[in-house]
Amino acid sequence: MAVFKYTPKISSHIQQAEYDDATKTLAVTFKTGKTYNYGGVPQEAYDNLTKYRSAGEFVQGVIRKNYKVLGVK
């Protein structure tokens, strides 16, 4: 069990992403201060997020379309 944190070097919208492999939860914090928690996210999706050219595009195009929002803070 591990929690992985990722901070994009350059992003207009994403401040940080945190992935918990035990619960398969991805928490994405936007620069607005809101954090969206997505459930059922496989490790591979998190890994792809960290490698994608634009974290914001990946969250919009893949995460939001394929995984359920569990809550917003």
C-alpha positions in Angstrom: 0.0 0.0 0.0 1.3 3.4 -1.0 0.2 6.9 -1.7 1.9 8.6 -4.6 2.0 12.4 -5.1 2.5 14.2 -8.4 3.0 17.9 -9.0 3.0 18.9 -12.6 6.0 21.1 -13.6 3.8 23.3 -15.7 0.0 23.3 -15.6 -2.6 26.1 -15.8 -5.2 24.2 -13.9 -3.8 21.3 -11.9 -1.9 22.0 -8.6 -1.3 18.4 -7.5 -2.6 14.8 -7.9 -2.4 12.1 -5.2 -3.1 8.5 -5.8 -3.8 5.8 -3.1 -3.2 2.4 -4.6 -4.9 0.6 -1.7 -8.3 2.3 -2.3 -7.7 3.1 -6.1 -8.6 6.7 -5.4 -7.1 9.7 -7.3 -7.4 13.1 -5.7 -6.9 16.0 -8.1 -6.4 19.4 -6.6 -6.9 22.3 -8.9 -5.4 25.8 -8.6 -8.8 27.0 -7.5 -8.3 25.1 -4.3 -11.0 22.4 -5.0 -10.0 18.8 -4.8 -11.9 16.2 -6.7 -11.7 12.5 -5.6 -12.2 9.9 -8.3 -12.8 6.2 -7.4 -11.9 3.0 -9.2 -8.8 4.5 -10.8 -6.2 1.9 -11.7 -2.5 2.5 -11.1 -1.9 2.5 -14.9 -4.2 5.6 -15.3 -2.3 7.4 -12.6 1.0 6.5 -14.2 -0.2 7.7 -17.5 -1.3 11.0 -15.9 2.3 11.6 -14.7 3.7 10.9 -18.1 1.2 12.8 -20.3 2.2 16.1 -21.9 -0.6 18.0 -20.2 -2.0 16.9 -16.8 -5.1 19.1 -17.3 -5.9 17.5 -20.7 -5.5 14.0 -19.3 -7.8 14.7 -16.4 -10.4 16.3 -18.7 -10.1 13.7 -21.4 -9.6 10.5 -19.5 -10.2 10.7 -15.8 -13.4 12.8 -15.8 -14.9 10.7 -18.6 -14.1 7.3 -17.2 -14.1 7.5 -13.4 -16.8 8.5 -10.8 -16.3 11.5 -8.6 -16.6 10.4 -5.0 -16.5 13.9 -3.6 -15.3 17.4 -3.8 -13.6 19.5 -1.1 
